[in-house]
Amino acid sequence: MTRKITAQQRRARIGARHLLAPSRRAGTVSEAADSVVALHATDPATVFLSAWARMSSADLGAMTEELFDERMERLLCMRRTMFVVSSAVAPAVWSSTARTIAAKQHALLLKYLDEGGGWDEKWLAQAHEAALAVLRERGEATAAELSSEVPQLREKVVVAAGKPYESTQTVCSRVLRGLSVDGLIRRTAPRGSWTSNQFGWALATPVQEPPAAEAKAELVRRWLERFGPGTVEDITWWTGWGLRDTRTALAATGAEVVALDEGEGYALPDCSEPEETEAWVALLPALDPTPMGWKHRDWYLPDAYRAALFDTSGNVGPTVWRDGEVIGGWAQLKDGTIGVRLFGKQPRAVVRAVDAKAELLRAWIGDVRFVPRFRTPLEREITSDGR
């Protein structure tokens, strides 16, 4: 008989598996990342805020050091999105997903260079080698410093020639991004605030490359450990793979069929009953991996609230959680306070717990101000009302 796993049982797993219950918190950023397989890194603030929500003691200096040394890897991977993963997870992510995306991005870069400036593979290889030579000598350099020493990086291309929106761009950022996506260089710690997009570059240690099939099975196994049970559609959406690759990798994990509210799902054979945790609340940032972990979301996010929390491209904004379910949203106001909007009537104890969590977050953020890269209706509403 097919085992049934209810929505309540799935929600009960989140506090323990995603390290959101106070008694399950992580000691390092790597542990926080492993709890959700990978941390979204499109928005600089998200990585720090997602880790803070899962750590027992989040020292900003130690977090920054760990995020930008060889304990963590920054890869363009699942759904062609930038993620930060621990060095333990990086080989599976690179070989299963990032390597294929890197090849496609390389082809797009060559097209961009050819159409805009008439440059070919040979020219790009020379530009790459010149930039790498500077980093070998200097150890670290910003894009501006690299451009001053590598003439190719100062070249300009014409984009959308002949169209009303024609523009001229310097190739530096695109070429350096290509080296990063190929795993040859890595970002160094941000200059200034932890929310800054200003950073340097250094040589990267090549990521190991296990066989692709083995890596895909390993990545799905890790997803099932942290997010399972889930549907084939959940896994296909999360990985960004085709259905055939997903089914093949899923079969290799030995996952068993289970019954979910939305239909057939899969869980690892040793998937235990939900681990008991104390009651918990959490304030998760925009693009946090937990709300972005599944395609089917009704079991933890009521459909009536989805339009308020997601933008039109499917990017989630800041969310408030209670025991595995989304109960509201939040935003940082101009004075640094955390504005919260809860859905429906919540028990007084929950309201007090959320307010206390918001104050802890405000104190940790301090004088830093940030705005999510992808703004959502509720986040905009809270910000506007709190001016």
Buried (B, 14 or more C-beta within 10 A) or exposed (E): EEEEBEBEBBBBBBBBBBBBBBEBBBEBBBBBBBBBBBBBBBBBBBBBBBBBBBBEEBEBEEBBEBBBEEBBBBBBBBBEBBBBBBBEBBBBBBBBBBBBBBEEBBEEBBEBBBBBBEBEEEBBEEBBEBBBEBBEEBEEBBBEBBBEBBEBBEBEBEBEEEEEEEEEBBBBEBBBBBBBBBBBBBBBBBEEBBBBEEBBBBBBEEBEEBEBBBBBBBBBBBBBBBBBBBBBBBBBBBBBBEEEBBBBBBEBBEBBEBBBBBEEBBBBEEBEEBEEBEEBBBBBBBBBBBBBBBBBBEBBBBEEBEEBBBBEEEBBBBBBBBBBBBBBBBBBBEEEBBBBBBBEEBEEEBBEBBEEBBEEBBEEBEEBBBBBBBBBBBBBBBBEEBE
